[in-house]
């Protein structure tokens, strides 16, 4: 009997050891898969940067949505395109199966609208007063820069329609990141405030900051004093110049590279996140553009071939290779 009990105990120990080993192997496999996924993942618009450069393109689960400038929102799936709206859309935001966007109406009001990704349910959410074509939606609240009555960052409930000003300021630019709004005032100083209106801080008064973008712990910005792309940590520390050759606001920081417009040579270029390895990608005719990056494709504006509008949307691969043309 004793020997049988000993064998049973021994077998139980072996089973436990095998289970532990199996768990360790599975964890190792999961870690390897995660590592390779991060290495070979397609380049995505980082953090809040789908909002910058007017938010003209955004990625869904199985399709890309972009604003065909004055022609409206187009859904691109494979090589097929489907028209969703027929009006210019800015700051496109995709939540589940709904696209939220800003547009200018025929009566020159600035309207926030929504539409289903299949083109159904187009409706007006709110007419707003703002000089910044940017908004954020978080926890069913809309945040935008209000410039009427009490200027500041407005918080609007999509459920109740109640609106509050979480901080009064003359806002030049803003970004919402993890329940904190980072914003610049009319002299280019950088501030932050929580979405509930508390803990307002001045982060930096050393620069004249324009076009702020956030990537992880870093705030990237164009400094109008230095005429260069700079960055600092969210608490205002570790300030440094990234690239002096990025000398205008037309740039977009992604998880791997910075894409920017070279005004002198009229080219969209890229460099790494340290401001090194700069190279030209595509030459433009226009003197200004907007740069949106989705799935290793740059969507950008250039002079229109159609006399009825100023700009058209174009696309090129981030490595400079040819992408499917956009037909108008």
N, C-alpha and C positions, 0 to 999 in steps of 0.2 A: 504493500500500500504506500509506503514511504517513497519508494522509487517512482511510482505512478504520479504522486503529488509533485515530486521534484521535476518530472518530465513536463507536467502541466504548467508549473510555474515557469520553467525554462521556455516552453512554447509561447506563453503569454508575453514573456520578456522579448522574445524574438519578434512577435507580432507588433509590439509597441515600437521596437527599434525600426522595423520595416515601415511602419506608419510615419514615424518621425522622419526617416530618410526620404520617403515619398513626398512628404510636405516640403522638405528642404529642396528636393529636386524641382517640384512644381514652382516654388518661390523663385528658384534660380532661373527657370525657364521664363517665368513671368517677367523677371527683371531684365533678361536678355531681350525679350520681345519689346519691352517698353523702351530699352536703350536704342534698339534698331529703329523703332517707330519714331523716336525723337530725332535720330540722325537722318533718316530718309524721308521724313514727313514733308509734304509739300509746304512751301512757304506761305504762311497765312498772314493776313493783316494783323499786326500785333496790338494787343490791348484795345485801346479805344480808337485806333487809327483808321478804322473804317469811316470815322467821322471827318477826318481831316480832308483837305482839298475838296470840300463840298460833299463828300460821301456819295460819289457817283456810281460805285459798284459794291456789291456785297455777295457773299457766298451763302447758299443754302445747303441742305443735305445732299441733294443730287442735281443741283443746277446753280448757275450764276445769274444774278440779276444786275443789270446796269441801266443807267439812264442814257438813252440815245439822244441826249441833250434835248432839244426842243421837241423831238418826236415822241418822248415818253419812255416809260420803263419797259424793258425787254427781258424776257426770260430765255436764257441760253442753256439748252440741254443737249450735250453732244455737239452736233453741227447745226441743230435746228434752233430757230429763234421764234418766240411767240410774243406778240405785243400784248401788254397788260394794261397800260394807261396811255393817254395821248397828250400828256402835259409834262413839262420839265420837273424833275424830282431831285431835291437836294437832301443830303443827310439821311439817306436811306437806312432804315433799321429793320432787320428781319427778326421777328419773334414768332416761333412756331411756324404757322402758315400764313402770317400776316406781315405785310410790308408797311411800315410807317414812313412818311416823308413830308418834307416841306415843299410847297409850290407857291408861285405868285399867281393870283387869280387875274381874270380879265379886268377887274375893277381895282387892281394893284393892292389888294389885301394879301397878307402873308398867311397862308392857310396850312394847318397841320392836318394831313389826311391819312387814311389807311385803306388798304386793298388786299384781298386774298391773293396768294401766289398764282391762282388760276385766273385772276382778273375779276372775280366776283366781289360783291360787297364794298365797292368804292364809296367812301363816305367821309364827310368833314368831321374832324374831332373838335378843332378849335381854331379860331382866327386869332393870331397873336401879333404883338408889336415887338419887332426885334430887328437889329441890324446885323445879326450873326446867323448865318444859315446853318445852324447846328443845334441839335437837341439830344437828350438822352432819356431812355426809359429804364427804370429800375424799380422792382417791386410794385409794379402797376402805378408808378408815379412818373410824370413827365417833367423834365428839367430843361429850362431854356433861359436865355438872357433877355429879360424884359427891359424895354426902353421907354415905356409909357407910364405916366403918373409917378410911381415909385420905381426908379430904375434899379435893377439888381438881378439876382438869380431867382427865378420863379419856380415854384414847385406846384404841380397841378395833378390832382387825383383823377385818374382815368375811370375810377368807379363812381365817385360822388360829384366830380366837377368842381370841387373846392380848390381855390388857388391861394397860395401864400408866398410872400417874398422871404426867402430864408436868410438873405443878407442884402442890404442896400449898397449899391456900388455902380459906378459907370464901368460896365464890363467891356473889355476889349476882346477877350478870348477866354474860353473855359473848357475844362475836361472833368468828367465824372469818373472816379476810380475808387472802388471799394468803399462806398458810402461817404466819400470825401469829394467835394468840389474844389478843384484848383482853378483859380482865375486870375487874369491880369486886369488892372484898372486902366484908366485913360492915360496914365503916364508910364505905363509899362511895368509897374511893380507887381510882384507875384504874391498872391494870398491863397489861403485855404479855409474852408469851412465845412463842417459836417452837414449831411443832408437834413438833419433835424434843426439846423440853424445855430448850433452851439460850436464852441471851440474855434472861433475865427482867429486866424493868425496871419501875420505878414511874414512871408518866407524869404523874400529877397527884394531889395530896393537898389541893387547895384547895376541892374541892366535895364534896357528898354526892350521888354520882352514881347515877342509876337509869335503866333502859331505854336502853341505849346502842345507837345505830344508826350505820352507816358509809355514807357516800356519797362515793365517790372519795377525796380526801385528807382529808376532814373526818369527825370523830367527833361526832355529835349526841347530846345526852343531856339528861335532865331533872334539874335541880339542886334537890334537896329543901331546901337552905338558902335559895336565892334564890326558890324556887317559880317557876321559869322554864325555858324551853327554851334551852339554850346549845349552843355548839360549840367545838371546838378541833381543831388539826391532829393527825395521828397521833403526832407527837413531843411533844405537849403544849403547843406554842406557839400564838400567835394566838388566845387564848381570848376569846370574846365572847358576849354575850347576844343571842339571836336574837329571842325573843318573850316578854314578861312575861305576855301573855294566855294563853299555853299553860301552865297552872298545875296540870297533873297528868301522869301517865305515859302517858295514853291518847292517843298521837300516832303518826303514821307518816310518815317522810320518803321522798319519791319523787324521781325525776329532775327534776321540774318544780315540784312543790308539796309543802307540808306539810299533812297532814290531821290534825285534832286534835278532841278532845271538849271542848266548853264545858259544864262541869258546872253552872254557874249557870243557864244557859238551856236546858240539856239538848239541845244541838245538835251535830251534826258539822259542822265548819267547815273552811275551807282558807285558806292564805296562801301567798305566794311564799317562796322559800328564804331571803330576807332578812328575813322576818317582816313583810312589808308586804301590803297589799291583802287583808285578811282579809274573808271573807264566809261566811255560813251556807249550808249545803247541805240538811240535813234535820233535823227535830225528832224527838226520841225520847221515850219514856215512861220508860225505865230510867235509873237514876242512874249506871250504869257500862256500858261497851261495849267492843268490840274492833274495830279498823279495819284492813281488808285491802283493798288496791287492785290490781285486775287489769284491764287492757284498758279503761281509762276507766270502770270500774265499781267502786263502793265496796261491799264486802261487810261487813256490820256486825251486831252483836247488839243486840236490843231485847227488851222483855218478850214472853213467849210468849202466844199466844192459846189455847194448849192447856194445861190444868191439869196435865198429866203432866210438864211440864218448865218450867224457870225462864225460859230464853231461847229465841229462835228466830233463825235467820239471815235477814237482809233484804238488799236491794241497791238502789242508786240510782246514777244516772250522776254522774260527778264534777262536772258542771256543774249538778247539781240536777234534771236531767230524769228522767223516769220510765223505769225499766228493767223488764224482764219480772219479774213478781212470782214469788216462791218459794212454791210450793204445799206445804202440809203435810197 
